């Protein structure tokens, strides 16, 4: 095991339509995609596409959607450790005008105990606050072993603030800032106070505010992807997380703590993703990341 990602798994159904039907209406979508989904899960697939196939601890059910999910993971050479649920979870996603509306159908009633894994050889852990007991257990164990711990702080989920105490790299959303009544600078100060040696707030088209290893607050602008090319922003943040971890895991020792490099790499991966429908089609290769950095300039602030 080189890395372990922990999160709630979904099967995503993403569709393009101008509106949702009501009553007895029927509409035909212009296009659709079916893919894996979930925050840390999508990050894991992104990391695998970029050259480091992690282990994945996630919800899994013994139904046809669960078997579909396992087939997807096998194609990316990932080992799945399932925490059993009765039913698979689904997301229905409607992208429109650079935003996305989502309906989730989620089974988060886990059966038995989460899998206890051997972390020998593991270099990084990534969690998203879902599967909270498992996330906290492995964050504590990784901290004791000196294994890098990374957090996707997308929302104020139960147990998230306890989890942060064991996180090295905390990359959080604008939504979490709002839920905690903090601006980006205030959030970075909070993350410093909790012992996170790398902290960041992602702001979509307004880039990322971050610090690393005692530095002052930094700002990295977004890349200027033309609005006409933006199809589906869902999963762009998850791909950002998977990409900075892939960059860290493959960096040589001299550049391993160069978080500007890792975040710049992840920014390009995320920019590439929004031009494609559905998360699987959005996953970038390393060549795609290089191309995104070459063709798009930093957005003016």
SULZIPE-V847886 format. One record per residue. D_LAST is the distance of its C-alpha to the last C-alpha in Angstrom with 1 decimal. Layout:
BEGIN
D_LAST ; D_LAST
END
This chain:
BEGIN
41.0 ; 38.0 ; 35.5 ; 35.9 ; 33.6 ; 34.6 ; 33.7 ; 34.8 ; 35.5 ; 35.2 ; 36.1 ; 33.2 ; 34.0 ; 30.9 ; 31.6 ; 30.0 ; 31.5 ; 30.6 ; 32.4 ; 34.7 ; 38.4 ; 40.4 ; 44.1 ; 46.0 ; 43.3 ; 42.6 ; 39.5 ; 38.8 ; 35.4 ; 33.9 ; 33.3 ; 33.5 ; 33.2 ; 35.1 ; 33.9 ; 33.9 ; 31.4 ; 30.5 ; 27.7 ; 29.5 ; 31.7 ; 28.9 ; 27.4 ; 31.0 ; 31.3 ; 28.0 ; 29.3 ; 32.6 ; 31.2 ; 29.4 ; 32.7 ; 33.6 ; 35.7 ; 35.7 ; 38.3 ; 37.3 ; 38.8 ; 38.2 ; 40.1 ; 42.5 ; 45.3 ; 48.5 ; 47.8 ; 46.9 ; 43.1 ; 43.5 ; 45.4 ; 42.6 ; 40.1 ; 42.3 ; 42.8 ; 39.0 ; 38.8 ; 41.8 ; 40.1 ; 37.4 ; 40.1 ; 39.0 ; 41.6 ; 41.4 ; 42.9 ; 43.4 ; 43.6 ; 45.8 ; 45.2 ; 47.5 ; 45.0 ; 41.9 ; 38.6 ; 36.9 ; 33.4 ; 33.0 ; 29.5 ; 28.4 ; 24.9 ; 23.6 ; 20.4 ; 18.2 ; 20.1 ; 23.6 ; 26.6 ; 29.0 ; 32.6 ; 34.0 ; 37.7 ; 38.1 ; 41.2 ; 40.4 ; 44.0 ; 44.7 ; 48.2 ; 49.9 ; 47.8 ; 44.7 ; 45.7 ; 46.4 ; 45.1 ; 45.9 ; 42.8 ; 44.5 ; 42.2 ; 39.0 ; 36.0 ; 33.3 ; 33.2 ; 30.4 ; 30.8 ; 29.0 ; 31.2 ; 33.5 ; 37.1 ; 36.7 ; 40.2 ; 39.7 ; 36.2 ; 37.4 ; 40.6 ; 38.9 ; 36.1 ; 38.9 ; 40.9 ; 38.1 ; 37.3 ; 41.0 ; 41.0 ; 37.9 ; 36.1 ; 32.3 ; 31.3 ; 28.0 ; 26.8 ; 24.8 ; 24.3 ; 23.5 ; 25.5 ; 28.0 ; 31.0 ; 34.5 ; 34.9 ; 31.3 ; 31.3 ; 34.6 ; 33.2 ; 30.2 ; 32.9 ; 33.7 ; 30.2 ; 28.9 ; 25.5 ; 24.0 ; 20.9 ; 20.4 ; 18.7 ; 16.9 ; 20.3 ; 22.2 ; 20.1 ; 21.0 ; 24.6 ; 25.0 ; 23.4 ; 20.9 ; 17.2 ; 15.5 ; 16.8 ; 20.1 ; 20.4 ; 19.9 ; 22.6 ; 24.7 ; 24.6 ; 25.6 ; 28.4 ; 29.7 ; 30.0 ; 27.2 ; 26.7 ; 23.4 ; 21.1 ; 17.9 ; 16.0 ; 14.5 ; 12.0 ; 12.3 ; 9.4 ; 7.1 ; 9.0 ; 11.7 ; 12.8 ; 16.1 ; 19.0 ; 22.1 ; 25.6 ; 25.2 ; 21.9 ; 19.5 ; 16.5 ; 14.0 ; 10.5 ; 10.2 ; 7.3 ; 9.1 ; 10.9 ; 10.5 ; 13.9 ; 15.1 ; 15.8 ; 19.4 ; 19.9 ; 19.0 ; 22.4 ; 22.6 ; 20.0 ; 23.0 ; 23.5 ; 20.2 ; 19.8 ; 23.5 ; 23.1 ; 20.3 ; 23.0 ; 25.7 ; 23.8 ; 23.0 ; 26.6 ; 27.9 ; 26.0 ; 27.5 ; 30.9 ; 31.2 ; 29.8 ; 32.5 ; 33.3 ; 31.5 ; 28.1 ; 28.7 ; 26.8 ; 23.8 ; 21.4 ; 18.3 ; 20.4 ; 21.3 ; 17.9 ; 16.6 ; 19.8 ; 19.2 ; 15.7 ; 17.4 ; 20.3 ; 18.4 ; 16.5 ; 20.0 ; 21.5 ; 19.9 ; 21.7 ; 25.1 ; 27.2 ; 28.6 ; 27.8 ; 30.5 ; 29.3 ; 25.7 ; 26.8 ; 25.7 ; 28.0 ; 27.1 ; 27.3 ; 24.8 ; 22.3 ; 23.0 ; 22.6 ; 19.2 ; 17.9 ; 19.7 ; 18.6 ; 14.9 ; 12.2 ; 9.0 ; 6.3 ; 3.8 ; 0.0
END
